[in-house]
Amino acid sequence: MIHVKHLHKSFRVHARQAGWLEAVRSLWRREYRVVEAVKDISFTIEKGEIVGFLGPNGAGKTTTMKMLAGLLHPTSGEITVGGFVPFEQKAEFKKMMSLVMGQKSQLIWDIPPMETFLVNKAIYEIDDRMFRETLDELVELLELAPLLDKPTRSLSLGQRMRCELAAALLHRPQVLFLDEPTIGLDVHTQEKVRRFIVDYNREHETTILLTSHYMGDVTALCDRVMIINYGKLIYDGELTVLTEKLAPYKRLEVRFAKVPDVRWEDYGEVVEIEDGNVALRVAREKVAEVSAHFLQHFHVHDINIQDPPMEEVITRAFQEGLHDS
Amino acid sequence: MIRKYIALLRMKYIEMLAYRLATLVWMTGAIVQPLITMAVWMNIDPSQSDAFLFYFMAVIFVERMTSAWDVWELDREIREGTFSNYIIRPLHPIHWAIAENVVYKVLFVAILAPIWAIAALFVPALRFDVTGGQALLFLAAVLLGAALRFLLSYICGLLGFWITKVTAVYGVLEAISLFLSGRIAPLSMLPPMLQQWSVFLPFRYMIGFPIDIVTGAANGHDMLQGFAIASIWVAVFIIALRWIWIAGLKKNQAVGG
């Protein structure tokens, strides 16, 4: 569905030092420097996949996404989305995709969302029956009924985001680009939006590329992640593999009736020992053995085995890089 | 396309209703400057008071009918990145602007025409006697004027892909047009050299030309020449707009996250 080969994007940025004198000087002597926002990125996304696009701020996620949506002209490289070259701006291309930007609303600010929906119906040439069906489905899934006739500006951020998603999906795009769809939302609404995205993808086999810096979005939605940093793709693969690769240990928490007097270092790295609770970082391949040993030899109240938090894993990926993947 | 326009017109109408007060202020605010200019001219040459009254009332009407605000909108939308939302949809953003222009200008007619009619009952200077042909030519000239101002404003707005705060550039054009379009004084009162220039520049056709038709100041030759030159400018602007649009999209940085 999406093919990207050797994609580059560089911007010419007007470089100016801060301060009055510098501001005056820049009136006649402008210095430019070239910023390479995206450097030689290649990947393929199949129909129906949900892929998470991760990276710190300024890594090139949004730039890449804007090129995929046809908003930005690539400096070099090839992109096709559903067989179209996005930047050619063909109407057929625009009808098969949608871009939702968490920070840029497409809803018309001072009138109710329903008006935006009706305009989109006309612009995307959606026939009456399909419009009704799709709208009903979206209203139900996103719980929009009470929101449709309130002016957009009076909606809360979460309510607006749900309407935003509906506006973007009315024409049933085959490809959906979500740029920070949960930004600024509370945990409950984030959860709602995530559940909707998963259900919608399953129902319609929509190909979804999502950027986010909430790890929760990615773990909840994506099997596959791409990590980008300094404009380079440093990882593309399954989330679980990434975890194993970067975090070859699990966190083992055990609550004992009485903390036994043993050398904990023999089992793993000690995170903390407190009031009968012991938390250890244990190598993945030893976890089963160690926990069996505890259960057999000591009086154990509770035992809990966890993957290390995603944040920790991804932060390590950003810091250390993953050039071998 | 008709359906798309119906939807856009409907939406813009509803949006306009949401801005009732602003729309009203905006309309009445635009009347102040011509009124002051009129008072000044009447004071300079009281014997021509009636002619000035008619002329400047006509300026108010034509100015509102041909006014263009798109450069402000585009400047903001491009600078803040919300313009992206129009680019990704399968309809050229210019249609949104056209629909908006239609809605507001229909409203202007609906308000200004009855006011003029009522005022003409009491003020003889406002009555005019035109043939059907003249009226049609006047309307055609207003339409051309509206197209010219709209296109110029939209072109300037698209320069926002290159320049931040492009409205400054447009401000300079507006200042020039204040003189050369006939807003500050009837064109016949300008120095001869400026009058000559004004024939070949687009500004005259934005306001002064339609008024000359309705006052009878323009004869057959003037009108033919006027329509020809105005049409050429419309064509030039359309070509420029297309070119700037394509080049601008390449330049577009689609700012904002």
Interface residues (C-beta under 8 A of the other chain):
Chain A: F11 T62 K66 A69 G70 L71 L72 H73 F87 Q89 A91 K94 K95 M97 S98 L99 M101 G102 Q103 K104 S105 Q106 I108 D110 I111 E115 T116 L118 V119 N120 K121 A122 I123 Y124 E125 P151 D179 E180
Chain B: R3 K4 I6 A7 L8 R10 M11 I14 E15 A18 Y19 G81 T82 S84 N85 I87 I88 R89 P90 L91 L249 K250 N252 Q253 A254 G256 G257
